[in-house]
């Protein structure tokens, strides 16, 4: 399941447990808004989204995780709109029989979301400037190794 | 005349100063040709190497021909997560 939402992720995180008696492992990841990027102090973030495509592409990513890894369940939720420092921008939960597959699938989902899902991030800085975060390295085959 | 819907996002939206527009074409055109024409008009600061193409919400090649009725989006480097 892949979802986009403007509201805080708190409720969905609290309500979604993916309970399954066959699942012995549950791995989650959350990406939070950081207050500094490339030495500049960030005060606010704004995610812009191409909603129709982001939903389709996000669902494809999660479906691929099911095909690649023997997992029981997976959910990924991404926010759009304005986010404050410390807020959760993305949340992933994966369950599997054993922990290894859940770790791998969770890593796959976040990497592919960052690489393919059409969402863009504008940072607003303390000095009142603003800029789109455009990772030109992604196009050259580099993948983000950290959130 | 046939038409293509172009949607703009991120820095391309800032450069075009609009969310979307309808482009009229009288013969099929490659996505790359359309980007070059729009780049001349709006002066996108991004090189084509860093941009991907989406047609009807699916990633496609720059050589894909559009002959009207499609939604075309040039995807600047994404930054989710």
Backbone of each chain as ProteinMPNN parsed JSONL, in Angstrom:
{"seq_chain_A": "XXXXXXXXXXXXXXXXXXXXXXXXXXXXXXXXXXXXXXXXXXXXXXXXXXXXXXXXXXXXXXXXXXXXXXXXXXXXXXXXXXXXXXXXXXXXXXXXXXXXXXXXXXXXXXXXXXXXXXXXXXXXXXXXXXXXXXXXXXXXXXXXXXX", "coords_chain_A": {"N_chain_A": [[0.853, -1.189, 0.0], [0.565, 2.166, -0.87], [0.492, 5.492, 0.06], [-0.451, 8.963, -0.169], [-0.425, 11.908, 1.721], [-1.577, 15.023, 3.105], [-1.822, 15.726, 5.712], [-0.449, 15.322, 9.072], [1.547, 12.41, 9.89], [1.133, 11.072, 12.206], [-1.32, 9.835, 13.149], [-1.837, 7.732, 11.305], [0.443, 6.208, 11.631], [0.197, 5.404, 14.279], [-2.099, 3.857, 14.108], [-1.587, 1.836, 12.276], [-0.525, -1.363, 12.31], [-0.055, -3.715, 11.046], [-0.584, -6.338, 11.886], [0.165, -9.751, 12.077], [0.127, -13.126, 12.583], [2.01, -14.77, 11.452], [4.163, -13.23, 10.968], [7.289, -12.566, 12.083], [8.975, -10.524, 12.146], [9.156, -6.982, 12.087], [9.852, -4.108, 10.389], [10.516, -0.699, 10.476], [10.734, 2.517, 8.915], [11.366, 5.957, 9.195], [11.403, 9.065, 7.617], [12.584, 12.149, 8.537], [12.148, 15.71, 8.808], [14.989, 17.587, 8.462], [17.064, 20.008, 10.159], [19.169, 21.166, 8.907], [20.954, 21.526, 5.87], [23.482, 20.888, 3.657], [25.062, 22.734, 5.022], [23.396, 24.898, 5.369], [20.944, 26.508, 7.336], [17.85, 25.127, 7.764], [14.455, 26.096, 7.815], [11.905, 25.402, 7.134], [10.021, 23.097, 5.135], [8.767, 22.354, 1.862], [6.847, 20.082, 0.182], [6.198, 19.328, -3.125], [3.936, 17.678, -5.279], [3.353, 15.403, -7.964], [0.558, 14.235, -8.145], [-1.16, 12.215, -9.341], [0.637, 10.58, -10.731], [2.543, 9.987, -8.778], [1.18, 8.385, -6.963], [0.699, 6.113, -8.531], [3.35, 5.324, -9.179], [4.473, 4.973, -6.665], [2.916, 2.837, -5.744], [3.789, 0.9, -7.514], [6.431, 0.582, -6.664], [6.096, -0.525, -4.097], [4.769, -2.879, -4.801], [6.803, -4.107, -6.255], [8.601, -4.635, -4.201], [7.28, -6.664, -2.888], [7.524, -8.661, -4.809], [10.256, -9.03, -4.953], [11.161, -9.697, -2.415], [10.47, -12.041, 0.224], [8.091, -11.005, 1.8], [5.54, -10.231, 4.254], [3.776, -8.079, 4.511], [3.434, -4.601, 3.548], [3.695, -1.094, 3.904], [3.695, 2.26, 2.794], [3.837, 5.642, 3.41], [3.667, 8.948, 2.299], [4.182, 12.39, 2.871], [2.875, 15.564, 1.664], [2.978, 19.095, 0.851], [3.411, 21.711, 3.316], [5.96, 21.238, 5.729], [7.206, 21.098, 9.044], [10.329, 21.448, 10.864], [11.597, 18.405, 12.062], [9.233, 17.016, 11.706], [7.59, 14.053, 10.444], [8.258, 12.988, 7.213], [8.081, 10.84, 5.553], [6.977, 7.47, 5.937], [7.533, 4.073, 6.523], [6.521, 0.713, 6.811], [7.304, -2.624, 7.165], [6.559, -6.062, 7.179], [7.659, -9.394, 7.887], [8.414, -12.947, 7.787], [10.94, -13.505, 8.894], [13.524, -11.263, 10.146], [15.426, -10.341, 8.255], [14.477, -10.166, 5.561], [12.57, -8.19, 5.843], [14.1, -5.944, 6.556], [15.593, -5.625, 4.19], [13.577, -5.193, 2.267], [12.425, -2.855, 3.218], [14.519, -1.058, 2.94], [14.751, -1.153, 0.16], [12.319, -0.018, -0.632], [12.436, 2.663, 0.386], [14.688, 3.608, -0.975], [13.868, 3.436, -3.674], [11.613, 5.054, -3.676], [12.773, 7.53, -3.199], [14.187, 7.758, -5.497], [12.433, 7.614, -7.682], [9.696, 8.386, -7.322], [7.523, 10.972, -8.153], [8.032, 13.576, -6.442], [8.805, 16.714, -5.091], [11.107, 18.801, -3.332], [11.146, 21.76, -1.6], [13.33, 23.846, 0.087], [13.282, 26.111, 2.776], [15.189, 28.68, 4.064], [17.02, 29.941, 6.95], [18.085, 32.422, 6.364], [16.158, 33.524, 4.827], [16.19, 32.82, 2.173], [15.35, 30.485, -0.467], [15.161, 27.192, -1.941], [14.892, 24.683, -4.491], [15.448, 21.284, -3.879], [17.539, 19.573, -5.728], [18.723, 16.656, -6.571], [21.252, 16.086, -8.447], [22.976, 14.028, -8.684], [21.518, 11.675, -8.57], [20.59, 11.149, -11.103], [22.842, 10.363, -12.309], [23.246, 7.825, -11.519], [23.961, 7.603, -8.91], [22.911, 6.681, -5.682], [20.953, 7.675, -2.901], [22.384, 7.231, 0.229], [21.752, 7.79, 2.722], [19.07, 9.134, 4.754]], "CA_chain_A": [[0.0, 0.0, 0.0], [1.29, 3.439, -0.898], [-0.454, 6.591, 0.238], [0.039, 10.331, -0.042], [-1.359, 12.72, 2.51], [-1.078, 16.35, 3.494], [-1.833, 15.807, 7.177], [0.579, 14.643, 9.859], [1.513, 10.943, 9.792], [0.996, 10.49, 13.551], [-2.477, 8.944, 13.287], [-1.698, 6.499, 10.512], [1.511, 5.407, 12.248], [-0.336, 4.795, 15.499], [-3.179, 2.897, 13.825], [-1.19, 0.772, 11.359], [0.415, -2.274, 12.964], [0.147, -4.859, 10.139], [-0.54, -7.552, 12.712], [0.091, -11.006, 11.332], [0.773, -14.121, 13.45], [3.133, -15.422, 10.761], [5.254, -12.262, 10.823], [8.123, -12.468, 13.28], [9.78, -9.306, 12.061], [8.516, -5.758, 11.568], [10.879, -3.071, 10.275], [9.942, 0.568, 10.017], [11.659, 3.625, 8.649], [10.708, 7.251, 9.017], [12.259, 10.157, 7.197], [12.157, 13.362, 9.242], [12.668, 16.978, 8.272], [16.227, 17.959, 9.154], [17.167, 21.475, 10.248], [20.346, 21.687, 8.204], [21.291, 20.841, 4.627], [24.652, 21.488, 3.008], [25.558, 23.855, 5.814], [22.418, 25.993, 5.508], [19.925, 26.209, 8.341], [16.52, 24.996, 7.159], [13.395, 26.425, 8.77], [10.623, 24.855, 6.672], [10.088, 22.355, 3.869], [7.507, 22.197, 1.139], [6.854, 19.03, -0.831], [5.235, 19.441, -4.219], [3.746, 16.31, -5.771], [2.547, 15.099, -9.159], [-0.194, 13.254, -7.365], [-1.65, 11.059, -10.11], [1.745, 9.679, -11.054], [3.227, 9.57, -7.546], [0.424, 7.265, -6.404], [0.962, 4.941, -9.375], [4.754, 4.935, -9.072], [4.658, 4.489, -5.301], [2.318, 1.493, -5.671], [4.685, -0.009, -8.244], [7.595, 0.328, -5.797], [5.699, -1.463, -3.038], [4.507, -4.177, -5.46], [8.112, -4.696, -6.578], [9.18, -5.153, -2.948], [6.632, -7.971, -2.651], [8.062, -9.653, -5.76], [11.692, -9.239, -4.733], [11.471, -10.208, -1.069], [9.34, -12.794, 0.777], [7.541, -10.266, 2.94], [4.111, -10.472, 4.523], [2.985, -6.873, 4.239], [4.246, -3.382, 3.461], [2.962, 0.152, 3.704], [4.547, 3.452, 2.709], [3.021, 6.867, 3.355], [4.501, 10.141, 2.108], [3.445, 13.642, 2.994], [3.143, 16.682, 0.769], [2.618, 20.369, 1.47], [4.438, 22.298, 4.185], [6.352, 20.464, 6.909], [8.122, 21.783, 9.955], [11.504, 20.681, 11.287], [11.299, 17.295, 12.973], [8.044, 16.258, 11.313], [7.852, 12.891, 9.596], [7.908, 13.22, 5.811], [7.748, 9.534, 4.962], [6.986, 6.372, 6.908], [7.436, 2.747, 5.887], [6.485, -0.432, 7.726], [7.336, -3.896, 6.427], [6.595, -7.246, 8.05], [8.064, -10.628, 7.213], [8.583, -14.072, 8.716], [12.199, -13.224, 9.594], [13.862, -9.837, 10.067], [16.304, -9.993, 7.143], [13.704, -9.756, 4.382], [11.891, -6.922, 6.15], [15.119, -4.882, 6.441], [15.929, -5.436, 2.777], [12.426, -4.623, 1.555], [12.26, -1.481, 3.699], [15.59, -0.303, 2.279], [14.395, -1.059, -1.259], [11.196, 0.922, -0.811], [12.85, 4.058, 0.574], [15.606, 3.98, -2.058], [13.131, 3.627, -4.92], [10.756, 6.236, -3.518], [13.633, 8.71, -3.368], [14.724, 7.76, -6.853], [11.444, 7.573, -8.78], [8.349, 8.922, -7.095], [7.602, 12.404, -8.461], [7.837, 14.525, -5.343], [9.913, 17.671, -5.073], [11.243, 19.396, -2.004], [11.722, 23.115, -1.554], [13.784, 24.195, 1.426], [13.264, 27.525, 3.146], [16.337, 28.818, 4.964], [16.988, 30.966, 7.992], [18.409, 33.731, 5.781], [14.975, 33.861, 4.023], [16.279, 32.33, 0.802], [14.685, 29.203, -0.655], [15.709, 26.476, -3.103], [14.476, 23.307, -4.753], [16.523, 20.319, -3.679], [17.604, 18.765, -6.953], [19.9, 15.802, -6.47], [21.683, 15.765, -9.803], [23.698, 12.765, -8.62], [20.588, 10.557, -8.779], [20.499, 10.887, -12.542], [24.098, 9.747, -12.74], [23.352, 6.478, -10.987], [24.211, 7.637, -7.475], [21.705, 6.54, -4.868], [21.104, 8.2, -1.548], [22.722, 6.2, 1.195], [21.203, 8.199, 4.008], [17.829, 9.876, 4.555]], "C_chain_A": [[0.889, 1.239, 0.0], [0.266, 4.56, -0.825], [0.274, 7.927, 0.267], [-0.934, 11.064, 0.854], [-0.705, 14.025, 2.951], [-0.939, 16.449, 5.02], [-0.66, 15.063, 7.801], [0.434, 13.116, 9.766], [1.229, 10.273, 11.144], [-0.135, 9.467, 13.641], [-2.281, 7.632, 12.551], [-0.61, 5.602, 11.097], [0.975, 4.68, 13.485], [-1.359, 3.691, 15.213], [-2.712, 1.691, 13.018], [-0.142, -0.129, 12.002], [0.759, -3.466, 12.072], [0.301, -6.169, 10.923], [-0.679, -8.787, 11.839], [0.828, -12.067, 12.168], [1.96, -14.824, 12.791], [4.351, -14.506, 10.64], [6.035, -12.144, 12.127], [8.978, -11.222, 13.286], [8.968, -8.145, 11.513], [9.589, -4.671, 11.578], [10.22, -1.796, 9.793], [11.051, 1.588, 9.774], [10.839, 4.907, 8.623], [11.741, 8.294, 8.633], [11.719, 11.428, 7.833], [12.791, 14.598, 8.625], [13.843, 17.442, 9.132], [16.414, 19.476, 9.121], [18.404, 22.049, 9.551], [20.604, 20.863, 6.945], [22.412, 21.605, 3.933], [25.085, 22.778, 3.703], [24.565, 24.998, 5.999], [21.327, 25.588, 6.49], [18.526, 26.267, 7.703], [15.459, 25.305, 8.209], [12.068, 25.754, 8.422], [10.852, 24.094, 5.372], [8.739, 22.382, 3.193], [7.674, 21.118, 0.08], [5.774, 19.32, -1.864], [5.11, 18.044, -4.824], [2.955, 16.3, -7.083], [1.694, 13.907, -8.734], [-0.594, 12.0, -8.157], [-0.526, 10.057, -10.371], [2.435, 9.15, -9.797], [2.511, 8.372, -6.918], [0.71, 5.986, -7.208], [2.385, 4.419, -9.179], [5.051, 4.369, -7.675], [4.084, 3.082, -5.136], [3.2, 0.473, -6.387], [5.873, -0.388, -7.367], [7.238, -0.716, -4.732], [5.419, -2.853, -3.631], [5.819, -4.883, -5.807], [8.756, -5.299, -5.335], [8.582, -6.521, -2.613], [7.209, -9.044, -3.565], [9.511, -10.015, -5.444], [12.012, -9.918, -3.402], [10.245, -10.94, -0.505], [8.762, -12.124, 2.02], [6.05, -10.559, 3.099], [3.277, -9.257, 4.169], [3.909, -5.657, 4.182], [3.337, -2.182, 3.241], [3.976, 1.3, 3.684], [3.622, 4.662, 2.576], [3.954, 8.062, 3.237], [3.635, 11.383, 2.227], [3.754, 14.602, 1.86], [2.644, 17.956, 1.442], [3.744, 20.84, 2.373], [4.701, 21.439, 5.419], [7.349, 21.262, 7.74], [9.306, 20.867, 10.293], [11.078, 19.59, 12.28], [10.081, 16.48, 12.585], [8.432, 15.101, 10.41], [7.36, 13.18, 8.179], [7.481, 11.928, 5.131], [7.839, 8.472, 6.049], [6.742, 5.061, 6.172], [7.38, 1.699, 6.989], [6.412, -1.7, 6.886], [7.353, -5.034, 7.445], [6.998, -8.466, 7.225], [8.244, -11.718, 8.277], [9.832, -13.851, 9.575], [12.644, -11.795, 9.305], [14.584, -9.417, 8.778], [15.535, -9.453, 5.927], [13.035, -8.399, 4.614], [12.868, -5.748, 6.053], [15.39, -4.568, 4.972], [14.795, -4.745, 2.024], [12.226, -3.161, 1.942], [13.301, -0.573, 3.026], [15.258, -0.092, 0.793], [13.322, 0.007, -1.474], [11.675, 2.371, -0.648], [13.793, 4.499, -0.548], [14.839, 4.291, -3.344], [12.187, 4.83, -4.846], [11.582, 7.493, -3.769], [14.105, 8.872, -4.811], [13.68, 8.018, -7.935], [10.133, 8.3, -8.555], [8.379, 10.449, -7.271], [7.104, 13.323, -7.34], [9.045, 15.45, -5.36], [9.89, 18.436, -3.76], [11.858, 20.779, -2.121], [12.093, 23.409, -0.108], [13.725, 25.709, 1.61], [14.309, 27.706, 4.239], [16.174, 29.99, 5.926], [17.253, 32.363, 7.424], [17.316, 34.217, 4.804], [15.116, 33.518, 2.545], [15.55, 30.983, 0.732], [15.242, 28.521, -1.899], [15.089, 25.097, -3.231], [15.672, 22.402, -4.539], [16.525, 19.401, -4.899], [18.876, 17.938, -6.913], [20.32, 15.35, -7.864], [22.458, 14.451, -9.84], [22.807, 11.569, -8.893], [20.554, 10.153, -10.248], [21.753, 10.174, -13.046], [24.315, 8.372, -12.115], [23.677, 6.431, -9.497], [22.883, 7.436, -6.75], [21.978, 7.118, -3.488], [21.409, 7.06, -0.598], [22.226, 6.567, 2.581], [19.958, 9.029, 3.76], [18.068, 11.359, 4.308]], "O_chain_A": [[1.841, 1.339, 0.774], [-0.713, 4.566, -1.571], [1.435, 8.021, 0.663], [-2.144, 10.861, 0.756], [0.507, 14.122, 3.141], [-0.071, 17.149, 5.541], [0.026, 14.281, 7.142], [-0.67, 12.601, 9.585], [1.098, 9.051, 11.217], [0.062, 8.362, 14.148], [-2.525, 6.556, 13.097], [-0.727, 4.377, 11.062], [1.262, 3.503, 13.706], [-1.475, 2.723, 15.965], [-3.349, 0.638, 13.056], [0.996, 0.289, 12.215], [1.753, -4.152, 12.311], [1.187, -6.981, 10.656], [-1.545, -8.849, 10.966], [2.021, -11.922, 12.432], [2.808, -15.399, 13.473], [5.435, -14.948, 10.258], [5.512, -11.682, 13.141], [9.622, -10.895, 14.282], [8.182, -8.314, 10.581], [10.16, -4.35, 12.621], [9.459, -1.804, 8.825], [12.138, 1.518, 10.347], [9.734, 4.929, 8.081], [12.808, 8.394, 9.24], [10.539, 11.75, 7.689], [13.846, 14.522, 7.997], [13.718, 17.658, 10.337], [15.981, 20.144, 8.183], [18.655, 23.253, 9.596], [20.481, 19.638, 6.963], [22.301, 22.8, 3.661], [25.425, 23.771, 3.059], [24.856, 25.962, 6.707], [20.849, 24.454, 6.467], [18.093, 27.297, 7.186], [15.543, 24.842, 9.346], [11.214, 25.557, 9.287], [11.764, 24.409, 4.607], [7.699, 22.428, 3.849], [8.527, 21.221, -0.803], [4.607, 19.529, -1.533], [6.094, 17.305, -4.872], [2.022, 17.08, -7.275], [2.055, 12.747, -8.935], [-0.393, 10.874, -7.7], [-0.715, 8.847, -10.249], [2.862, 7.995, -9.759], [3.154, 7.456, -6.406], [0.934, 4.92, -6.636], [2.596, 3.215, -9.033], [5.795, 3.398, -7.538], [4.684, 2.235, -4.475], [3.344, -0.664, -5.939], [6.276, -1.551, -7.333], [7.987, -1.665, -4.502], [5.783, -3.872, -3.044], [5.933, -6.101, -5.672], [9.386, -6.354, -5.408], [9.274, -7.415, -2.125], [7.367, -10.195, -3.159], [9.938, -11.152, -5.641], [13.012, -10.626, -3.282], [9.112, -10.513, -0.728], [8.924, -12.61, 3.139], [5.398, -11.068, 2.187], [2.196, -9.384, 3.593], [5.024, -5.684, 4.704], [2.355, -2.243, 2.502], [4.955, 1.315, 4.43], [2.735, 4.686, 1.723], [4.922, 8.175, 3.989], [2.503, 11.419, 1.744], [4.771, 14.469, 1.18], [1.973, 17.904, 2.472], [4.891, 20.421, 2.218], [3.767, 20.973, 6.071], [8.199, 21.986, 7.222], [9.271, 19.664, 10.033], [10.304, 19.834, 13.206], [9.903, 15.366, 13.078], [9.443, 15.143, 9.709], [6.208, 13.562, 7.97], [6.626, 11.93, 4.245], [8.664, 8.56, 6.959], [5.863, 4.96, 5.317], [8.105, 1.788, 7.98], [5.56, -1.828, 6.006], [8.069, -4.976, 8.444], [6.715, -8.553, 6.03], [8.23, -11.455, 9.479], [9.8, -13.987, 10.798], [12.194, -11.185, 8.334], [14.395, -8.31, 8.274], [15.896, -8.428, 5.35], [12.945, -7.572, 3.706], [12.519, -4.687, 5.535], [15.414, -3.408, 4.563], [15.029, -3.825, 1.241], [11.898, -2.328, 1.097], [12.988, 0.539, 2.601], [15.455, 0.993, 0.246], [13.417, 0.826, -2.389], [11.344, 3.219, -1.477], [13.707, 5.632, -1.02], [15.121, 5.281, -4.019], [11.989, 5.535, -5.835], [11.141, 8.407, -4.467], [14.382, 9.979, -5.273], [13.998, 8.576, -8.985], [9.522, 8.782, -9.509], [9.165, 11.136, -6.618], [5.956, 13.764, -7.305], [10.169, 15.017, -5.613], [8.841, 18.684, -3.166], [12.946, 20.947, -2.67], [11.281, 23.245, 0.802], [14.075, 26.476, 0.713], [14.313, 26.972, 5.227], [15.338, 30.877, 5.752], [16.725, 33.357, 7.922], [17.513, 35.179, 4.061], [14.257, 33.884, 1.743], [15.182, 30.416, 1.761], [15.738, 29.188, -2.807], [14.799, 24.429, -2.239], [16.783, 22.716, -4.968], [15.635, 18.568, -5.075], [19.967, 18.44, -7.181], [19.81, 14.362, -8.391], [22.586, 13.83, -10.895], [23.281, 10.549, -9.394], [20.496, 8.97, -10.584], [21.731, 9.481, -14.063], [25.414, 7.82, -12.167], [23.672, 5.361, -8.888], [21.854, 7.967, -7.169], [23.097, 7.052, -2.98], [20.743, 6.025, -0.635], [22.274, 5.753, 3.503], [19.793, 9.578, 2.671], [17.115, 12.115, 4.122]]}, "seq_chain_B": "XXXXXXXXXXXXXXXXXXXXXXXXXXXXXXXXXXXXXXXXXXXXXXXXXXXXXXXXXXXXXXXXXXXXXXXXXXXXXXXXX", "coords_chain_B": {"N_chain_B": [[-5.289, 20.194, -36.087], [-3.851, 18.94, -33.137], [-3.824, 18.415, -29.57], [-1.653, 18.643, -26.698], [-1.404, 18.083, -23.264], [0.585, 19.852, -21.055], [2.224, 19.552, -18.013], [3.697, 21.336, -15.323], [6.304, 21.138, -12.898], [8.077, 21.831, -9.821], [11.274, 23.329, -10.276], [10.895, 23.758, -12.966], [8.311, 24.592, -13.169], [8.512, 27.019, -11.87], [10.119, 28.374, -13.71], [8.522, 28.373, -16.024], [6.411, 29.728, -15.063], [3.82, 28.812, -14.697], [1.323, 26.287, -13.996], [0.376, 24.445, -15.798], [-0.23, 23.862, -19.328], [-1.758, 23.965, -22.591], [-0.59, 22.502, -25.482], [-0.472, 22.961, -28.924], [-0.195, 20.77, -31.693], [0.738, 20.033, -35.066], [1.724, 17.841, -36.232], [3.12, 14.58, -35.356], [5.386, 14.659, -32.574], [8.58, 14.292, -31.019], [9.228, 13.733, -27.531], [11.588, 14.935, -26.715], [11.954, 16.965, -28.619], [9.845, 18.638, -28.004], [10.541, 19.408, -25.415], [12.881, 20.861, -25.974], [11.86, 22.996, -27.46], [10.19, 24.216, -25.567], [12.071, 24.857, -23.691], [13.507, 26.781, -24.978], [11.658, 28.772, -24.945], [11.102, 29.195, -22.185], [13.466, 29.062, -20.809], [14.573, 26.965, -19.05], [16.528, 26.079, -16.255], [17.653, 23.658, -16.05], [19.586, 21.069, -17.403], [18.787, 18.796, -20.039], [19.737, 16.265, -19.522], [19.348, 15.821, -16.876], [16.709, 15.542, -16.545], [13.659, 13.696, -16.579], [11.163, 11.955, -18.556], [7.66, 11.866, -18.489], [4.83, 10.31, -19.702], [1.419, 10.349, -19.806], [1.389, 9.667, -17.065], [3.44, 7.771, -16.827], [6.852, 6.754, -16.863], [8.785, 7.449, -19.717], [10.779, 7.133, -22.781], [12.974, 9.725, -24.131], [12.725, 9.744, -26.851], [10.16, 9.086, -27.452], [7.231, 9.349, -29.377], [4.762, 11.852, -29.572], [1.385, 12.24, -30.35], [-0.832, 13.738, -29.854], [-3.407, 14.309, -27.451], [-2.172, 13.323, -25.216], [-0.864, 13.52, -21.803], [1.859, 15.283, -20.875], [4.759, 15.327, -18.961], [7.641, 16.836, -17.803], [10.095, 15.632, -15.784], [11.822, 16.951, -13.243], [14.841, 16.352, -11.254], [13.867, 14.169, -8.701], [12.83, 14.435, -5.234], [11.883, 13.052, -2.981], [11.192, 11.55, 0.264]], "CA_chain_B": [[-4.453, 20.461, -34.91], [-4.111, 18.141, -31.937], [-3.24, 19.107, -28.424], [-0.985, 17.89, -25.632], [-1.406, 18.83, -22.0], [1.888, 19.85, -20.391], [2.165, 19.992, -16.612], [5.023, 21.736, -14.836], [6.565, 20.986, -11.461], [9.363, 22.223, -9.241], [11.95, 24.487, -10.878], [10.36, 24.001, -14.312], [7.096, 25.394, -12.951], [8.963, 28.384, -11.57], [10.614, 28.993, -14.94], [7.398, 28.577, -16.959], [5.454, 30.578, -14.344], [2.462, 28.262, -14.807], [1.206, 24.88, -13.596], [0.122, 23.612, -16.972], [-0.691, 24.546, -20.525], [-2.098, 23.087, -23.713], [0.283, 22.766, -26.625], [-1.055, 22.45, -30.169], [0.79, 20.24, -32.644], [0.096, 19.633, -36.322], [2.26, 16.526, -36.606], [3.72, 13.952, -34.171], [6.666, 15.218, -32.138], [9.24, 13.566, -29.933], [9.256, 14.448, -26.244], [12.805, 15.755, -26.668], [11.718, 18.172, -29.428], [8.938, 19.515, -27.251], [11.317, 19.997, -24.314], [13.789, 21.875, -26.53], [11.054, 24.177, -27.824], [9.75, 24.897, -24.339], [13.284, 25.367, -23.046], [13.83, 28.04, -25.655], [10.668, 29.772, -24.524], [11.082, 29.485, -20.746], [14.837, 29.029, -20.26], [14.739, 26.085, -17.882], [17.95, 26.071, -15.908], [18.111, 22.272, -15.955], [19.951, 20.381, -18.622], [17.911, 17.649, -20.33], [20.34, 15.056, -18.93], [18.877, 15.661, -15.497], [15.25, 15.539, -16.543], [13.027, 12.494, -17.136], [9.909, 12.218, -19.272], [6.495, 11.043, -18.135], [3.687, 10.485, -20.596], [0.254, 9.716, -19.175], [1.779, 9.187, -15.723], [4.404, 6.673, -16.889], [8.159, 7.166, -17.395], [9.038, 7.015, -21.109], [12.032, 7.636, -23.372], [12.931, 11.032, -24.785], [12.383, 9.573, -28.274], [8.739, 8.736, -27.607], [6.458, 10.292, -30.202], [3.439, 12.243, -29.072], [0.586, 12.692, -31.504], [-2.034, 14.446, -29.406], [-4.254, 13.651, -26.456], [-1.397, 12.867, -24.066], [-0.389, 14.443, -20.776], [3.324, 15.198, -20.882], [5.389, 16.021, -17.829], [9.091, 16.713, -17.686], [10.315, 15.39, -14.359], [13.138, 17.357, -12.712], [15.297, 15.381, -10.238], [12.882, 14.075, -7.627], [13.467, 14.612, -3.921], [11.031, 12.557, -1.908], [11.882, 10.897, 1.371]], "C_chain_B": [[-4.864, 19.57, -33.745], [-3.432, 18.82, -30.754], [-2.651, 18.139, -27.394], [-1.06, 18.737, -24.366], [-0.022, 18.715, -21.359], [1.676, 20.312, -18.955], [3.58, 20.303, -16.152], [5.128, 21.573, -13.328], [7.937, 21.539, -11.098], [9.975, 23.405, -9.994], [11.439, 24.774, -12.29], [9.071, 24.831, -14.219], [7.477, 26.848, -12.669], [9.398, 29.105, -12.844], [9.467, 29.31, -15.9], [6.358, 29.544, -16.384], [4.01, 30.119, -14.574], [2.479, 26.786, -14.421], [1.072, 23.956, -14.799], [-0.277, 24.469, -18.158], [-1.016, 23.515, -21.593], [-1.235, 23.495, -24.898], [-0.371, 22.173, -27.866], [0.045, 21.922, -31.081], [0.064, 19.835, -33.934], [0.659, 18.322, -36.873], [2.941, 15.927, -35.364], [5.102, 14.532, -33.847], [7.251, 14.363, -31.033], [9.207, 14.418, -28.661], [10.465, 15.38, -26.179], [12.639, 17.055, -27.464], [10.867, 19.171, -28.653], [9.69, 20.189, -26.108], [12.203, 21.124, -24.848], [13.029, 23.162, -26.884], [10.627, 24.963, -26.582], [10.93, 25.518, -23.599], [13.705, 26.703, -23.678], [12.899, 29.163, -25.184], [10.842, 30.189, -23.067], [12.461, 29.489, -20.077], [14.924, 28.236, -18.952], [16.224, 26.059, -17.529], [18.519, 24.659, -15.859], [18.443, 21.702, -17.324], [19.055, 19.143, -18.786], [18.431, 16.344, -19.702], [19.78, 14.775, -17.539], [17.361, 15.54, -15.393], [14.749, 14.212, -17.129], [11.701, 12.877, -17.779], [8.817, 11.301, -18.748], [5.371, 11.357, -19.105], [2.536, 9.669, -20.023], [0.647, 8.966, -17.89], [2.735, 7.993, -15.725], [5.719, 7.187, -17.463], [8.35, 6.596, -18.8], [10.358, 7.594, -21.594], [11.836, 9.011, -24.001], [12.496, 10.925, -26.246], [10.914, 9.243, -28.503], [8.002, 9.817, -28.395], [5.114, 10.594, -29.568], [2.624, 12.729, -30.266], [-0.737, 13.325, -31.101], [-2.846, 13.632, -28.424], [-3.507, 13.22, -25.2], [-1.218, 13.972, -23.009], [1.119, 14.223, -20.663], [3.876, 15.991, -19.7], [6.898, 15.775, -17.872], [9.409, 16.686, -16.193], [11.725, 15.829, -13.95], [13.571, 16.334, -11.658], [14.352, 15.364, -9.036], [13.592, 14.114, -6.269], [12.534, 14.202, -2.794], [11.876, 11.974, -0.788], [12.37, 11.873, 2.405]], "O_chain_B": [[-6.042, 19.456, -33.407], [-2.575, 19.687, -30.923], [-3.088, 16.998, -27.248], [-0.814, 19.943, -24.39], [0.481, 17.611, -21.146], [1.032, 21.332, -18.709], [4.536, 19.628, -16.534], [4.181, 21.832, -12.586], [8.821, 21.69, -11.942], [9.279, 24.369, -10.313], [11.536, 25.906, -12.763], [8.787, 25.66, -15.084], [6.844, 27.779, -13.166], [9.094, 30.281, -13.042], [9.438, 30.377, -16.512], [5.538, 30.102, -17.113], [3.093, 30.939, -14.638], [3.511, 26.121, -14.506], [1.588, 22.839, -14.81], [-0.615, 25.644, -18.014], [-0.609, 22.356, -21.512], [-1.159, 24.667, -25.265], [-0.778, 21.011, -27.86], [1.094, 22.551, -31.226], [-1.07, 19.359, -33.899], [0.146, 17.768, -37.844], [3.298, 16.653, -34.436], [5.88, 14.851, -34.746], [6.529, 13.786, -30.22], [9.165, 15.647, -28.713], [10.372, 16.486, -25.648], [13.116, 18.11, -27.047], [11.131, 20.373, -28.646], [9.512, 21.38, -25.852], [12.271, 22.203, -24.259], [13.507, 24.269, -26.634], [10.691, 26.192, -26.546], [10.802, 26.566, -22.964], [14.186, 27.613, -23.002], [13.295, 30.321, -25.047], [10.747, 31.371, -22.736], [12.595, 29.878, -18.917], [15.295, 28.764, -17.904], [17.075, 26.021, -18.417], [19.718, 24.475, -15.653], [17.674, 21.839, -18.275], [18.627, 18.533, -17.806], [17.654, 15.44, -19.394], [19.746, 13.629, -17.089], [16.803, 15.449, -14.299], [15.347, 13.674, -18.061], [11.187, 13.977, -17.574], [9.03, 10.1, -18.583], [5.006, 12.516, -19.304], [2.659, 8.467, -19.788], [0.283, 7.81, -17.677], [2.829, 7.278, -14.727], [5.724, 7.957, -18.424], [8.107, 5.413, -19.041], [10.977, 8.424, -20.928], [10.726, 9.412, -24.351], [11.968, 11.88, -26.817], [10.478, 9.135, -29.649], [8.125, 11.012, -28.127], [4.419, 9.697, -29.09], [3.098, 13.52, -31.082], [-1.654, 13.434, -31.915], [-2.958, 12.413, -28.55], [-4.127, 12.797, -24.225], [-1.392, 15.161, -23.277], [1.582, 13.115, -20.39], [3.517, 17.146, -19.471], [7.352, 14.635, -17.967], [9.044, 17.593, -15.445], [12.705, 15.158, -14.273], [12.752, 15.531, -11.212], [14.072, 16.401, -8.434], [14.793, 13.859, -6.173], [12.405, 14.899, -1.788], [13.102, 11.911, -0.875], [12.972, 11.468, 3.4]]}, "name": "protein", "num_of_chains": 2, "seq": "XXXXXXXXXXXXXXXXXXXXXXXXXXXXXXXXXXXXXXXXXXXXXXXXXXXXXXXXXXXXXXXXXXXXXXXXXXXXXXXXXXXXXXXXXXXXXXXXXXXXXXXXXXXXXXXXXXXXXXXXXXXXXXXXXXXXXXXXXXXXXXXXXXXXXXXXXXXXXXXXXXXXXXXXXXXXXXXXXXXXXXXXXXXXXXXXXXXXXXXXXXXXXXXXXXXXXXXXXXXXXXXXXXXX"}
